[in-house]
């Protein structure tokens, strides 16, 4: 696949929908079935608010790209709650 098809937030969703991994290989049916089962449950889950979901995504993805101090600073500047001890332990290993 070209870079435009393997980068960005939608690349994985598009690949899953096609049943083809980013390297062009087929995704095994058992993996697709399990993924679709779990996502169907998630789709039916009641949501508590967009802000909470945004923060969760920011922390989960931001921890891959930013230091703990930088991410915590950005969270504070955007008026989100700072990193919790359990998030620091999970994402930063301390």
C-alpha positions in Angstrom: 0.0 0.0 0.0 1.2 3.5 -0.6 2.0 5.9 2.3 -1.3 7.7 1.9 -3.1 4.5 2.5 -1.0 3.4 5.5 -0.8 6.7 7.4 -3.3 8.8 9.3 -6.2 8.0 11.6 -8.3 6.3 9.0 -5.7 3.9 7.6 -6.4 1.1 10.0 -10.2 1.4 9.8 -10.0 1.3 6.0 -7.8 -1.7 6.0 -10.1 -3.5 8.5 -13.1 -2.7 6.4 -11.4 -4.2 3.4 -10.1 -7.2 5.4 -6.6 -6.5 4.2 -3.6 -5.6 6.4 -1.5 -2.5 5.7 1.1 -4.8 4.1 -1.5 -6.1 1.7 -1.9 -9.5 3.4 -5.4 -10.7 4.2 -6.6 -10.4 7.8 -7.6 -13.8 9.1 -11.4 -14.3 9.4 -11.1 -15.2 13.1 -9.4 -11.9 13.9 -11.9 -9.9 11.9 -14.8 -11.7 13.6 -13.5 -11.0 17.1 -12.8 -7.4 16.2 -16.3 -6.9 14.8 -17.9 -8.6 17.8 -16.0 -6.3 20.3 -16.7 -3.2 18.2 -20.4 -4.0 18.0 -20.5 -4.1 21.8 -18.6 -0.8 22.0 -21.0 0.8 19.5 -23.9 0.0 21.9 -22.2 1.4 25.0 -23.7 4.5 26.6 -21.4 7.4 26.5 -20.7 9.8 29.4 -19.5 12.8 27.4 -17.3 13.9 24.5 -14.7 15.6 26.7 -14.0 12.4 28.6 -13.6 10.5 25.3 -11.4 13.2 23.8 -9.1 13.1 26.9 -8.9 9.3 26.8 -7.8 9.3 23.2 -5.4 12.2 23.7 -3.7 10.3 26.6 -3.7 6.9 24.8 -2.3 8.3 21.6 -0.3 11.2 23.0 1.7 9.0 25.3 3.2 7.4 22.1 4.4 10.7 20.8 5.1 13.0 23.8 7.1 12.8 27.0 5.1 12.5 30.2 5.9 16.1 31.1 5.0 17.5 27.7 1.7 15.6 27.6 0.8 16.7 31.1 1.6 20.3 30.2 -0.6 20.1 27.1 -3.4 18.6 29.0 -3.3 21.4 31.6 -3.1 24.1 28.9 -6.2 22.6 27.3 -8.1 22.5 30.6 -8.1 18.7 30.8 -7.3 16.8 34.0 -3.6 15.9 34.4 -2.3 12.4 33.9 -3.5 10.0 36.6 -1.0 7.8 38.5 -2.4 4.7 36.8 -2.1 6.3 33.3 1.6 7.2 34.1 2.3 3.7 35.3 0.6 2.1 32.2 1.9 4.4 29.5 5.2 5.5 30.9 6.1 2.5 33.1 6.6 4.3 36.4 
